[in-house]
Amino acid sequence: MIYKKISDDDVAAIGLGTWEMGGREYADYSFDQHWINIIKSAVENGLTHIDTAEMYGNGHTEEIVGRAIKEFPRQQLFITSKVWLTHLHTEDVLFSFENSLRRLQTDYIDLYLIHHPNPDVPLEETLMAMNRLVEQKRVKAIGLSNFDISMIKEAEKISSVPISAVQIEYSLLTRNKGVYTHNQEKEIIPYCQEHQIAVIAWRPLGKTNYVKLSTNNVMKSIAEKYHATPAQIALSWLIAQKNIFAIPQTGSVKHLKENAKACDISLSLEDWNRLSEAFME
Ligand SMILES: NC(=O)c1ccc[n+]([C@@H]2O[C@H](COP(=O)([O-])OP(=O)(O)OC[C@H]3O[C@@H](n4cnc5c(N)ncnc54)[C@H](OP(=O)(O)O)[C@@H]3O)[C@@H](O)[C@H]2O)c1
């Protein structure tokens, strides 16, 4: 595994996403044991960086994460959770945070993110609550998800605690035209790299568009050259970049082992550039 800094922590560059583990907008209890086994296996294979949110499965995903991680030493794990956009007033953030801690069965969160911006709530209010949680040492670092560059800069001005990470849609397939953010590669990533802000790439494998990655001819030839799968090459392309982390989701033990091993691949600069060009938007 490769580790990079998020604030003061050394964090696995490839983690595990948990969207759709235990439901989407609503809880789904049907496959709890499957997801618990997946998360445990992920941690055992070095994917100690887990991304979740209060919104996932209406809280149930955090419950699943909590049940999966309780037998591991807590300091071995890096847990990110996110406060949903309808809970951004100061008191609501604090209430959401208590609920997340309870569901995760832990007494602190490593990285707490604002899941989406909400123009109806002053950012000062949300950051005041998040700053307080850091001062109380119940949150180790804070960050922003789906914020554009001007809002990242605005948050930095307001917050007394550093903005340590931003989470954005980013992959070979999505470079500057995400669903919620634009100019990731042109603006957000260079700014974050210059200002020691970690960039956590969500949807790193393009989810249902994965087939576009795996069937591309340049990708196929590079994957063959490195004796790797297209998923591993796509993750390797991401984490070869300064400050970038990837959090692929999977329901398969084979795939999570494969994803963890993507850290062993070291793409040549020439191959990294060939991939960048092959998938130019
Ligand atoms: N901040 C936000 O607003 C936001 C938005 C979306 C997502 N996220 C976070 O980012 C995480 C990742 O994004 P995502 O889940 O949308 O998409 P993703 O990780 O790009 O794609 C997940 C899909 O990739 C497949 N997969 C995983 N490893 C594979 C491998 N080695 N080979 C082939 N297929 C593989 C999985 O299928 P198998 O089950 O078959 O492996 C799964 O269907 C989420 O789970 C969530 O934690 C955050």
The ligand as a MOL file (V3000), in Angstrom:
LIG
                    3D

  0  0  0     0  0            999 V3000
M  V30 BEGIN CTAB
M  V30 COUNTS 48 52 0 0 0
M  V30 BEGIN ATOM
M  V30 1 N -18.8910 12.7450 -2.3720 0
M  V30 2 C -19.8120 12.3140 -3.2030 0
M  V30 3 O -20.7570 13.0350 -3.5630 0
M  V30 4 C -19.7110 10.9400 -3.7490 0
M  V30 5 C -20.4620 10.5660 -4.8730 0
M  V30 6 C -20.3400 9.2650 -5.3590 0
M  V30 7 C -19.4780 8.3750 -4.7330 0
M  V30 8 N -18.7820 8.7400 -3.6180 0 CHG=1
M  V30 9 C -17.8790 7.7820 -2.9160 0
M  V30 10 O -16.9870 7.2250 -3.8660 0
M  V30 11 C -17.0930 5.8010 -3.8350 0
M  V30 12 C -16.7630 5.2140 -5.1840 0
M  V30 13 O -17.6430 5.6690 -6.2000 0
M  V30 14 P -18.7800 4.7420 -6.8480 0
M  V30 15 O -19.1240 3.6630 -5.8930 0
M  V30 16 O -19.8650 5.6010 -7.2750 0 CHG=-1
M  V30 17 O -18.0900 4.1970 -8.1710 0
M  V30 18 P -16.7550 3.3450 -8.5170 0
M  V30 19 O -15.9850 3.0360 -7.2990 0
M  V30 20 O -16.0770 4.0690 -9.6290 0
M  V30 21 O -17.3800 2.0480 -9.1430 0
M  V30 22 C -17.9240 1.0120 -8.3700 0
M  V30 23 C -18.1330 -0.1670 -9.2850 0
M  V30 24 O -16.8630 -0.5960 -9.7710 0
M  V30 25 C -16.7980 -2.0000 -9.7390 0
M  V30 26 N -15.4200 -2.3970 -9.4000 0
M  V30 27 C -14.7210 -2.1490 -8.2670 0
M  V30 28 N -13.4860 -2.6740 -8.3410 0
M  V30 29 C -13.4030 -3.2840 -9.5500 0
M  V30 30 C -12.3910 -4.0080 -10.2160 0
M  V30 31 N -11.1990 -4.2240 -9.6380 0
M  V30 32 N -12.6590 -4.4950 -11.4660 0
M  V30 33 C -13.8500 -4.2680 -12.0650 0
M  V30 34 N -14.8650 -3.5850 -11.4910 0
M  V30 35 C -14.6310 -3.0980 -10.2360 0
M  V30 36 C -17.7410 -2.4480 -8.6580 0
M  V30 37 O -18.3460 -3.6650 -9.0480 0
M  V30 38 P -18.0230 -5.0480 -8.2320 0
M  V30 39 O -18.9160 -5.0180 -7.0550 0
M  V30 40 O -18.3780 -6.1030 -9.2400 0
M  V30 41 O -16.5730 -5.0290 -7.9030 0
M  V30 42 C -18.7720 -1.3230 -8.5700 0
M  V30 43 O -19.9440 -1.6460 -9.2790 0
M  V30 44 C -18.5370 5.5830 -3.3670 0
M  V30 45 O -18.7830 4.2650 -2.9530 0
M  V30 46 C -18.6530 6.6200 -2.2940 0
M  V30 47 O -18.0370 6.1850 -1.0930 0
M  V30 48 C -18.8630 10.0170 -3.1280 0
M  V30 END ATOM
M  V30 BEGIN BOND
M  V30 1 1 1 2
M  V30 2 2 2 3
M  V30 3 1 2 4
M  V30 4 1 4 5
M  V30 5 2 4 48
M  V30 6 2 5 6
M  V30 7 1 6 7
M  V30 8 2 7 8
M  V30 9 1 8 9
M  V30 10 1 8 48
M  V30 11 1 9 10
M  V30 12 1 9 46
M  V30 13 1 10 11
M  V30 14 1 11 12
M  V30 15 1 11 44
M  V30 16 1 12 13
M  V30 17 1 13 14
M  V30 18 2 14 15
M  V30 19 1 14 16
M  V30 20 1 14 17
M  V30 21 1 17 18
M  V30 22 2 18 19
M  V30 23 1 18 20
M  V30 24 1 18 21
M  V30 25 1 21 22
M  V30 26 1 22 23
M  V30 27 1 23 24
M  V30 28 1 23 42
M  V30 29 1 24 25
M  V30 30 1 25 26
M  V30 31 1 25 36
M  V30 32 1 26 27
M  V30 33 1 26 35
M  V30 34 2 27 28
M  V30 35 1 28 29
M  V30 36 1 29 30
M  V30 37 2 29 35
M  V30 38 1 30 31
M  V30 39 2 30 32
M  V30 40 1 32 33
M  V30 41 2 33 34
M  V30 42 1 34 35
M  V30 43 1 36 37
M  V30 44 1 36 42
M  V30 45 1 37 38
M  V30 46 2 38 39
M  V30 47 1 38 40
M  V30 48 1 38 41
M  V30 49 1 42 43
M  V30 50 1 44 45
M  V30 51 1 44 46
M  V30 52 1 46 47
M  V30 END BOND
M  V30 END CTAB
M  END
